[in-house]
Amino acid sequence: MGAVKMRVIGLTLAFCFLEEAACLAAECEPLRSVFEKWVAAYANRDLAGTMSIFADDLNFSFQGAPDAKKADMEKSYRDEFAHPEQARRWIPKFEEFHCSGNLGFVRSTWRLEVKSADGKVETKAENRSVDILRLSEDGTWKIFRSFNYPVIAPKK
């Protein structure tokens, strides 16, 4: 096969893959959006907004801790938000979004920054996560399974 013909075939295949990736990215944009809304709700200590990402049948796993249900997460956020003197924010680094039909997953790394009263910002945690979501009846994506672990294992 001639070199020109091989280049044309190669470019055609590359274009098809790029087009498919762009379609997948557009299809999964609502996944990114739901996480961006969560980050804003958390930063504003909006409990209802923070909880809106979680399905009622949530199972949240963090390495070394008992699995948490939605009610456990709500209690934890409520307790945390009761201390406005602690300026905290989660900063995500999204690594992968994938969705197909009514299921999707997100792989990411989350860094928790805490600002002290004197204005000093300190990283308190950095965790990897894989969140599995389903499209709910109201058309929003909800996490129903979440796997989390620290980037650096705690010292014993």
N, C-alpha and C positions, 0 to 999 in steps of 0.2 A: 504494500500500500504506500502511496506517495506521501512525502512529508507534509505537503499542503493539506491533503485529505485528512491526515492524522491530526493536524492542528485544528482543523475545522471541527472534527469529531470531539476533540478534547475541549475546545471552547464551548461547544454546544452542551456537553455534559456538565462543564463547570457552571454555565449559565443556569441549567436546570437545577443543579444543587443549590445555587445561590437563591434562585427564585423560590424553591421549596423552603429553604431556611428563612427567607423573608416572610413567607406565608405562615410558617410555624411561629415566628416571632410575633407577628400581628395577632395570631390566634391566641397566644399566651399573654398578650399585653394586659388583659384583665387580672391575671395572676400577679403581675408586678404592681398593678394599681392597688390591689387589696393590701399588699404589704406596705406600700407607701402611705396608705390611709392609716394602717396600724401604727407606723412610726410616728405620724403626726398626732394620733390620738394618745399614744403613750406619752409623748413629750408634753401634751397639754393636760395630762392626768385625767383624761376622759375615760372613765371606767367602761361605760357602755360602748364607746367606740373601740376601746382596746379589746373588749370581749367579743366584738362583732365578727372577728376573723375565725372564731372557734365554733365548730359544730357541737351540737348538744351531746353527741357520743364521743367527744374528744378523748383520746388516750395520749398523754404527753409524757415521754420518757426522757429523763436526764440521767446520764451515767452516774451510778452510785447513789441514786435517790429513788424512793418508791414512785411508781407511775402516778401521774396526777390526772384527775378528771376536770371537767370544765368548772365545777364548783370550787375545786381546790385552787385552780388558777385565779378565779375571781376573788377568792379570799386573799390570796397572795398579793394581787394587784391592789385590792382595797387597802390592805395593811401598808403596802409600799406608798400608795398615794396619800396616806394620812400624814406623811412627813414632808410637807412642802419645803422644808429647809434643805432637803437633799435634792439638789439639781442633778437628775440622772437622764441619760439618753442612750438609746441603743442605735448603733450605726451599722447598717447592713452592708455586706459586700456580696452581691448576688453572683453566683457562679453558673447556675443552670436553671432554666425554666423549661418545663416540658408539659404539654397537655394533649390529651386525646379524648374526644368525646366529653364525658362529664368527670374525668379524672385528670389530675395533674400533680406534679411534684416540683419542689423548689429546693435546690442545694445552695447553701449560703454560709457565710461566717458572720457572726454578730459580735461587735465590741461594745461593752458597756462602759461609758464614761461617766464619772461622777465629779461634780464641781463642788469643792469645799467652800466654806463661808469666806475664806480669804481669796477665792477665785481660782485656786489651783485645780487643774483638771487632771484626773488620774484614771487610768484604765483599770477597772475592777474585775473584768471578766472578758474572755474571748472564747466563743463557743462555735462549733460547727453544727449545722443542723440540716436535716432532710425532713421537709414538711410535705405531707401527702394531703391533697385537697380534693374535694368533690364539689361539683356544681350543684348548689341547692335549688330547691323548687322556685325560690324567688329570684334565681339568676345570679346569685353571688357565690363566690368561691369561699369555702370554709375548710379549715384544717380539721381533719378527723384523726390523723396520726402524726406525731411529731417525734423524731429521734434527735437527741442533742447530746453533745459531749464537749468537754473543754479542749481547746487547742493544745494546751499544755496540761498534762495530768497533775492534779494536786499532789503535793508532797505528803507522805505519810509520817 
